Amino acid sequence: MATDNLTHLAAFAAVARHRSFRRAAAELALSTSAVSYAIRALEERLGVGLFHRTTRSVSLTEAGQRLMERLQPALGQVSDALEEMNQFRATPAGLLRINAARAAVPTQLSPRLADFLRAHPDVRIEVTENDGLVDIVAEGFDAGVRLHEFVPEDMVAVPLGPALRGMIVASPAYLARHEPPQHPRDLLRHQCVRFRFASGHLYKWQFERGDEALEIDVQGRITLSEQTTIVRAVLDGLGIAYVLEDAARPWLASGQLVSMLEDWSPPFPGFVLYYPRQRQMTSALRAFVDLLRVA
């Protein structure tokens, strides 16, 4: 197949994955205009439109969807073949794409990136923060980062950090106006800052002590979907929240937050980096996994 054809197909696959010409261009290290030209040339060659384009969105046409379905296995084989050649290099190289839960990036992922990139100058890393459950294979990612409980069974999971704890926290100002809860069920009498997953599901606060386990559907006037904004709402005295200890630790140390019901919040498995079991690892991913296993 002509080199131009392969280039155009690679551009098509990148735009299809990202639903964005700009993000596809960043992945391919090309200009947006070059990606647009490649797509236009491919559509002219095939005689069909592959994308619906508006000023706000990009989506596949029926023909584009069919082409992507047929193209993915072939492009995967090409990628694997090129990666096999990469194994002969003295050092890892290429782009490592990771889809990570937002809460894991500042505390678990980012602290490792600087040392890794210094040790492997031929590797580039792209981290996409996303709290939804993403099919990393279909979306073109090499690996994902999620809490262990959300990792599909057919994936290899490598611990990214220690066990985590959820904490029930409030500001001293809020507790000056309300009696602190002594039992998880007491939370039903409080204003709570609720958490909504990217899927739309509202989180029910989970508690465990000894053989007793509880799930409390708390109530409150404000619902948020990101840890730092939840902490901000609690600092502002808007109610009680369930947050990860990592997010609350600086404010607990300064006395601006107070923790409660600690004996009801045991540690649980933390974040892991995961990747497909059946898929050949790129040299960049293998080097990153090796780093995690040594740490």
CORSUL-V245761 format. One record per residue. N is the residue number from 0. NEAR is the number of other C-alpha atoms within 12 Angstrom. Layout:
N,NEAR + N,NEAR
This chain:
0,8 + 1,8 + 2,10 + 3,16 + 4,18 + 5,21 + 6,24 + 7,28 + 8,36 + 9,33 + 10,42 + 11,42 + 12,43 + 13,38 + 14,38 + 15,39 + 16,33 + 17,26 + 18,27 + 19,29 + 20,37 + 21,25 + 22,25 + 23,32 + 24,29 + 25,24 + 26,31 + 27,29 + 28,21 + 29,21 + 30,18 + 31,22 + 32,17 + 33,22 + 34,32 + 35,28 + 36,22 + 37,33 + 38,38 + 39,24 + 40,24 + 41,28 + 42,25 + 43,14 + 44,16 + 45,17 + 46,13 + 47,21 + 48,24 + 49,34 + 50,31 + 51,23 + 52,20 + 53,12 + 54,9 + 55,10 + 56,16 + 57,24 + 58,25 + 59,28 + 60,19 + 61,15 + 62,20 + 63,31 + 64,23 + 65,18 + 66,26 + 67,30 + 68,19 + 69,15 + 70,22 + 71,26 + 72,18 + 73,18 + 74,24 + 75,26 + 76,15 + 77,18 + 78,24 + 79,20 + 80,16 + 81,20 + 82,25 + 83,18 + 84,18 + 85,23 + 86,22 + 87,13 + 88,16 + 89,11 + 90,20 + 91,30 + 92,29 + 93,32 + 94,30 + 95,34 + 96,31 + 97,38 + 98,34 + 99,38 + 100,36 + 101,30 + 102,31 + 103,38 + 104,31 + 105,19 + 106,25 + 107,30 + 108,35 + 109,24 + 110,17 + 111,24 + 112,27 + 113,16 + 114,17 + 115,28 + 116,26 + 117,13 + 118,19 + 119,26 + 120,18 + 121,21 + 122,27 + 123,28 + 124,31 + 125,30 + 126,26 + 127,29 + 128,25 + 129,25 + 130,27 + 131,25 + 132,24 + 133,28 + 134,26 + 135,29 + 136,27 + 137,21 + 138,25 + 139,33 + 140,34 + 141,40 + 142,43 + 143,48 + 144,46 + 145,39 + 146,34 + 147,28 + 148,17 + 149,24 + 150,31 + 151,24 + 152,13 + 153,15 + 154,26 + 155,23 + 156,30 + 157,33 + 158,30 + 159,35 + 160,30 + 161,22 + 162,20 + 163,27 + 164,30 + 165,32 + 166,35 + 167,42 + 168,43 + 169,43 + 170,33 + 171,27 + 172,22 + 173,27 + 174,25 + 175,13 + 176,15 + 177,20 + 178,19 + 179,29 + 180,26 + 181,18 + 182,23 + 183,33 + 184,22 + 185,21 + 186,35 + 187,23 + 188,21 + 189,29 + 190,30 + 191,38 + 192,41 + 193,37 + 194,34 + 195,22 + 196,21 + 197,19 + 198,14 + 199,14 + 200,17 + 201,21 + 202,25 + 203,23 + 204,31 + 205,28 + 206,30 + 207,23 + 208,17 + 209,11 + 210,8 + 211,14 + 212,16 + 213,19 + 214,18 + 215,23 + 216,26 + 217,30 + 218,25 + 219,22 + 220,16 + 221,23 + 222,29 + 223,28 + 224,30 + 225,28 + 226,33 + 227,26 + 228,23 + 229,33 + 230,40 + 231,26 + 232,33 + 233,39 + 234,30 + 235,20 + 236,28 + 237,30 + 238,40 + 239,49 + 240,50 + 241,47 + 242,41 + 243,34 + 244,35 + 245,28 + 246,34 + 247,35 + 248,24 + 249,17 + 250,24 + 251,26 + 252,14 + 253,13 + 254,17 + 255,24 + 256,34 + 257,35 + 258,34 + 259,30 + 260,29 + 261,23 + 262,20 + 263,29 + 264,31 + 265,23 + 266,20 + 267,21 + 268,22 + 269,31 + 270,33 + 271,37 + 272,42 + 273,40 + 274,37 + 275,27 + 276,17 + 277,11 + 278,24 + 279,25 + 280,32 + 281,35 + 282,31 + 283,35 + 284,37 + 285,31 + 286,27 + 287,39 + 288,29 + 289,19 + 290,23 + 291,26 + 292,16 + 293,13 + 294,17
